[in-house]
Amino acid sequence: MRDHPRLPTSPGFWRSPLRGPWFTSVLGLVLLVGITVLFVTGLVSYAAYNPGLSPVNDMTPDKGALGFYLFAWPTNPVWLYRFTQGLHVTLGITLIPVLLAKLWSVVPRLFTLPPARSLAHALERISLVLLVGGGLFEFTTGVLNVQLDYVFPGSFYPLHFYGAWVFFAAFVAHAVLKTPTALRAVRRRHEQSDLVSPRPAAPTVSRRGALGLVGGGSLLLLLTTVGQSLGGPFRRTALLAPHGTADPGGGPNGFQINKTAAYAGITAADTHEDAWRLVVTGRTGTVRLSRTQLLQLPQHSASLPIACVEGWSTADQWWRGVRLRDLAALVGYDGDPPDVLVESLQRHGAFRRAALRANQVADGRSLLALYVNGEELSPDHGHPARIIVPAAPGVLNTKWVARLSFGDL
């Protein structure tokens, strides 16, 4: 039965003349570089949330040693998160044709019999299950998150976090074992392998042509995705991104959002001048401020983008409001300000509360914004007040702020 040509367990079943060590090795070396960059930028994105600061910023329970935290996320340059997360998402989407082509090129090995010839071979097959399964899981959940399509069970954050560690561990083991062989195959074009069909069909395209097709698919995905990170006139080219259309609406508030006031359960009664008060707590007690009182405090401006974990970002917007460090001074922190816990009027959904590190509070461009581009914030952009911090992930720029609690968290 193993050699029956109509069964996938038979080498004669797989007749494509494209399969071979050189084709597989070229794809593998591209993935070696690309996936390494994806993993590093993923860790950078994790660090941007300041996960060691407060549990409200990190949704990965029981992370143990995997949740290591090396540094406080900086506020310079202001485009840092916009660049690293844009690279992470865009590169991940661009690599999809390469990943699929690589899996296609080695699929005959999935049906190899016997399943395990030795203990070492059995361990290698198990590692491949983790590698292939982990890769498909990470790319699938990543794409669904970018598309704002949360069909997977549970929260994206812990699923993607743990999946990344499983996948990358298997990837590193596989790379250590196979990279020397791949380099030799690329240099020597050695074609003796179990991937080469014993009775190949007539070729319809060369291996270089097939690589060109894969590269063309990747280039197409790049061109139809990267505009969401570049912004400006390039945004219209991001056809595959939810925020790849033109800026929504018009006027000073006409730029991208993820979370509307209606989604967050924010009503006009909640934000009316007579009802809304900002509660600021700290070393010397509590201060309650109306929007009118906030406008009487010294006002400062900063030109900052918003960058989201889904890979999209806005152009720099001109924000105006009260510096966070000035609000900290109102409750007893005249010198170096401490961390702050920010709480929103938002009634449901993730990141109703977020924590900011002391270095973010101290930056003079970190504002409780009241205006954007010369106009009052719209309800969807966080009226009556929102946080804007340089280089921070979008979800940490809390909208509809109700309370600021300064102190060590």
TILOVO-330822 format. One line per 10 residues: number of its first residue (from 1); their letters; for each residue x, y, z of C-alpha. Coordinates in steps of 0.25 Angstrom, whole numbers, plus 2048, in hexadecimal, padded with zeros to 3 digits. Each point is the difference from the previous one (the first is absolute). Last residue first. Layout:
NUM> A> X/Y/Z | ...
END
This chain:
409> LDGFSLRAVW> 808/8CB/8A2 | 808/80C/806 | 7F7/80C/801 | 7F7/809/7F8 | 7F1/7FB/7FE | 7FA/807/7F4 | 7F1/7FF/7FF | 7F5/802/7F6 | 807/800/7F2 | 7F7/7FF/7F4
399> KTNLVGPAAP> 80B/7FA/7F8 | 80C/7F8/804 | 80D/802/7F8 | 805/7F2/806 | 7F8/7F9/7F5 | 807/808/7F5 | 80E/7FA/804 | 809/80B/806 | 80B/807/7F7 | 7FC/80E/806
389> VIIRAPHGHD> 7F4/800/80A | 7F2/805/7FD | 7F6/7FE/80B | 7F1/805/7FD | 7F7/80A/805 | 7F1/805/7FE | 7FF/7FA/7F5 | 808/7F3/7FD | 802/7FF/7F1 | 7F2/7FA/7FD
379> PSLEEGNVYL> 7FA/80B/808 | 807/80B/7F8 | 80C/807/806 | 7FE/80F/800 | 807/807/7F4 | 80E/805/7FD | 806/7F4/7FA | 7FC/7F8/80C | 7FA/806/80D | 7FF/7FC/80F
369> ALLSRGDAVQ> 80C/7F7/801 | 805/7FB/80D | 80E/801/7FB | 80D/7F9/7FF | 809/809/7F8 | 807/806/80C | 805/7F1/803 | 7FF/7FE/80F | 7F4/7F7/7FF | 806/7F7/7F6
359> NARLAARRFA> 80D/7FF/809 | 7F7/7FD/80C | 7FA/7F4/7F8 | 7F1/800/7FC | 7F5/7F7/804 | 7F3/7FD/7F9 | 7F2/7FE/804 | 7F4/7FE/7F7 | 80A/7F8/7F8 | 7F7/7F5/7FB
349> GHRQLSEVLV> 7F2/801/7FD | 7F4/805/809 | 7FB/80D/807 | 80A/80A/7FB | 801/80C/809 | 80F/7FE/800 | 80A/7FE/80B | 80F/804/800 | 80A/7FA/80A | 80C/809/801
339> DPPDGDYGVL> 80E/7FD/803 | 808/80B/808 | 804/80E/7FD | 80E/806/802 | 7FF/80C/808 | 7F3/807/804 | 7F8/7F3/803 | 7F6/805/80A | 7F2/7FE/7FA | 800/80D/7F6
329> AALDRLRVGR> 80F/7FC/7FC | 7FA/7F3/7FA | 7F7/809/7F7 | 80C/808/7FC | 808/7F3/7FC | 7F4/7FB/7F8 | 801/80D/7F7 | 7F3/807/7FE | 7FA/801/7F2 | 803/802/7F2
319> WWQDATSWGE> 802/7F5/7F5 | 805/802/7F2 | 7FE/7F3/7F8 | 80C/7F9/7FA | 7FC/7F6/7F5 | 7F7/7F5/805 | 805/7F2/802 | 7FC/7F2/7FC | 807/7F3/804 | 7F5/7F9/808
309> VCAIPLSASH> 808/803/80D | 7FC/80F/7FE | 808/80D/7FD | 7FA/80E/803 | 809/80B/7FB | 806/80C/808 | 801/80F/7FE | 800/806/80E | 7F9/80C/807 | 800/806/80E
299> QPLQLLQTRS> 7F5/807/808 | 803/806/80E | 7F3/7FD/808 | 7F4/808/7FE | 7FB/7F6/7F5 | 800/7F5/80B | 7F7/809/808 | 7F6/801/7F5 | 801/7F1/7FE | 7FC/7FE/80E
289> LRVTGTRGTV> 80B/7FC/80A | 7FF/7F7/80D | 80D/7FF/808 | 803/7F5/80A | 80A/7FF/80B | 80E/805/803 | 808/7F4/7FA | 7F7/7FD/7F4 | 7F2/800/7FB | 7FA/807/7F3
279> VLRWADEHTD> 7F2/7FF/7FE | 7FB/807/7F2 | 7F2/804/801 | 7F5/7FE/7F6 | 7F1/803/804 | 7FE/80F/7FE | 809/801/7F4 | 7F9/7F4/7F9 | 809/7F4/7FE | 7F7/7F5/806
269> AATIGAYAAT> 7F3/806/7FC | 805/800/7F1 | 802/7F1/801 | 80C/7F7/801 | 7FD/7F1/7FE | 80E/7FD/7FB | 7FA/7FB/7F3 | 7F8/80D/7FE | 80C/808/804 | 807/7FA/7F4
259> KNIQFGNPGG> 80C/7F7/802 | 80A/7FE/7F4 | 802/80E/7FC | 807/806/7F3 | 800/80F/7FD | 7F6/80A/7FD | 800/808/80D | 805/80D/7FA | 7F6/800/7F5 | 7FB/7F4/7F7
249> GPDATGHPAL> 7FA/7F3/801 | 808/7F3/801 | 80F/802/7FB | 800/7F8/7F3 | 800/7F1/800 | 80B/7F7/805 | 7FB/800/80E | 7F9/7F2/7FF | 80D/7FC/7F8 | 800/7F7/7F3
239> LATRRFPGGL> 7FE/80C/7F7 | 80C/808/806 | 802/808/7F4 | 7F7/80B/804 | 809/802/80C | 80C/804/7F8 | 7FB/80E/7FE | 803/803/80F | 802/7F4/808 | 80D/7F7/800
229> SQGVTTLLLL> 7FA/7F6/80A | 7F3/7FD/7F8 | 807/802/7F3 | 808/7F3/803 | 7F5/7F7/7FD | 7FC/800/7F1 | 80E/802/7FB | 806/7F5/80A | 7F5/7F6/7FC | 804/802/7F1
219> LSGGGVLGLA> 80E/7FF/803 | 7FE/7F3/807 | 7F8/7FA/7F5 | 80B/805/7F6 | 80A/7F9/808 | 7F9/7F3/800 | 7FE/801/7F1 | 80F/803/7FE | 803/7F4/809 | 7F8/7F8/7F6
209> GRRSVTPAAP> 807/806/7F4 | 80D/7FD/807 | 7FC/7F2/801 | 7FC/7FF/7F2 | 7F1/800/7FB | 7F8/7F5/7F9 | 809/7F5/803 | 7FC/7F2/7FB | 7FC/7F7/80C | 80A/7FA/809
199> RPSVLDSQEH> 802/7F1/801 | 80A/7FE/80C | 7FB/80D/806 | 80B/808/807 | 7FC/803/80E | 807/7F3/805 | 80D/807/7FC | 80B/800/7F5 | 7FF/80D/7FA | 80D/807/804
189> RRRVARLATP> 7FF/80F/7FB | 80E/802/806 | 7FF/80D/806 | 7F1/800/804 | 801/7F1/804 | 80C/803/809 | 7F9/80C/807 | 7F4/7F8/802 | 808/7F4/807 | 807/80A/809
179> TKLVAHAVFA> 7F2/806/803 | 7F9/7F3/803 | 804/7FC/80F | 801/80E/806 | 7F4/805/7F8 | 7F7/7F5/805 | 804/802/80E | 7FE/80F/7FF | 7F2/7FE/7F9 | 7FC/7F7/80B
169> AFFVWAGYFH> 803/80A/80A | 7FA/80B/7F7 | 7F3/7F9/7FF | 7FE/7FD/80E | 804/80E/805 | 7F7/807/7F5 | 7F4/7F7/804 | 801/805/80E | 800/80E/7FC | 7F6/7FF/7F5
159> LPYFSGPFVY> 7F6/7F9/809 | 803/809/80C | 7FD/80D/7F8 | 7F5/7FB/7F7 | 7F6/7FE/80B | 7F8/7F3/801 | 7FA/7F8/7F5 | 804/803/7F1 | 7F6/808/7F8 | 805/80E/803
149> DLQVNLVGTT> 800/806/7F3 | 806/80E/801 | 807/7FE/7F3 | 80E/801/806 | 7FB/7F7/80B | 7FC/7F5/7F6 | 80E/802/7F9 | 807/7FD/80D | 7F7/7F5/804 | 803/7F9/7F3
139> FEFLGGGVLL> 80F/803/7FF | 802/7FB/80F | 7F7/7F4/7FE | 806/7FB/7F3 | 80E/802/805 | 7FD/7F9/80D | 7FA/7F4/7F9 | 80C/7FF/7F6 | 80B/801/80B | 7F8/7F9/80B
129> VLSIRELAHA> 7FD/7F4/7F6 | 80F/801/7FB | 805/7FF/80E | 7F8/7F3/802 | 806/7FA/7F3 | 80E/803/805 | 7FD/7F9/80D | 7FB/7F4/7F9 | 80D/800/7F7 | 808/801/80D
119> LSRAPPLTFL> 7F8/7F4/806 | 802/7F8/7F3 | 7F9/7FD/7F3 | 7F4/808/803 | 7F4/803/7F7 | 803/7F3/7F8 | 7FD/805/7F6 | 801/80F/7FA | 7F3/807/7FF | 804/80D/806
109> RPVVSWLKAL> 80D/7FF/7F8 | 7F8/802/7F3 | 7FC/80E/805 | 80E/805/7FF | 7FE/80A/7F4 | 7F2/803/804 | 804/805/80E | 80B/809/7FA | 7F6/806/7F6 | 7F6/803/80B
99> LVPILTIGLT> 80B/807/808 | 805/808/7F4 | 7F2/804/7FC | 7FE/805/80F | 80D/807/801 | 7FA/80E/7FC | 7F5/7FF/80B | 80A/7FE/80B | 809/80B/7FA | 7F5/80A/800
89> VHLGQTFRYL> 7FC/7FC/80E | 80E/800/807 | 805/80C/7F7 | 7F4/809/804 | 802/7FB/80F | 80E/805/800 | 7FE/80D/7F8 | 7F4/805/807 | 805/7FC/80D | 80D/809/7FE
79> WVPNTPWAFL> 7F9/80C/7F9 | 801/809/80C | 80F/7FD/801 | 801/800/80B | 7F6/7FD/80B | 807/7F4/805 | 7FA/7F3/805 | 806/7FC/80D | 80A/7F5/7FF | 803/7F1/800
69> YFGLAGKDPT> 7F2/7F9/804 | 800/7F1/800 | 7F2/7FB/7FE | 805/7F2/7FC | 805/7FE/80D | 7F2/7FE/806 | 7F5/803/7F7 | 7F5/7FB/809 | 7F6/80A/7FB | 803/808/7F3
59> MDNVPSLGPN> 7F7/80C/7FF | 80A/80A/804 | 7FD/80F/801 | 7F7/7FF/80C | 80A/7F7/807 | 808/80C/803 | 80E/805/7FD | 807/7F3/7FB | 7F8/800/7F3 | 805/80D/7FC
49> YAAYSVLGTV> 7F7/7FF/7F3 | 80B/804/7F7 | 808/7F3/805 | 7F6/7F7/7FA | 802/808/7F3 | 80F/7FE/801 | 7FE/7F1/802 | 7F7/800/7F3 | 80B/808/7F9 | 80A/7F5/804
39> FLVTIGVLLV> 7F7/7F5/7FC | 7FD/806/7F2 | 80E/803/7FD | 804/7F1/803 | 7F4/7FC/7F8 | 805/808/7F4 | 80F/7FB/800 | 7FD/7F2/802 | 7F4/801/7F7 | 809/804/7F4
29> LGLVSTFWPG> 80A/7F5/803 | 7F4/7F6/800 | 7FB/805/7F2 | 80E/7FE/7FA | 801/7F3/807 | 7F3/7FA/7FB | 803/804/7F1 | 80F/7FB/801 | 7FC/7F3/808 | 7F5/7FB/7F6
19> RLPSRWFGPS> 7F2/802/7FC | 7FE/807/7F2 | 7FE/7F3/7F8 | 7F2/7FE/806 | 7FD/7F1/801 | 7FC/7FD/80E | 7F9/7F3/7FF | 80D/7F9/7FC | 806/801/80E | 7F4/7F8/805
9> TPLRPHDRM> 7FA/804/80D | 7F7/809/7F9 | 7F8/7F4/7FA | 7FD/7FE/7F1 | 80E/7FC/7FC | 7FF/7F4/80A | 80E/7FF/806 | 7FC/800/80F | 7F4/7F7/7FD
END
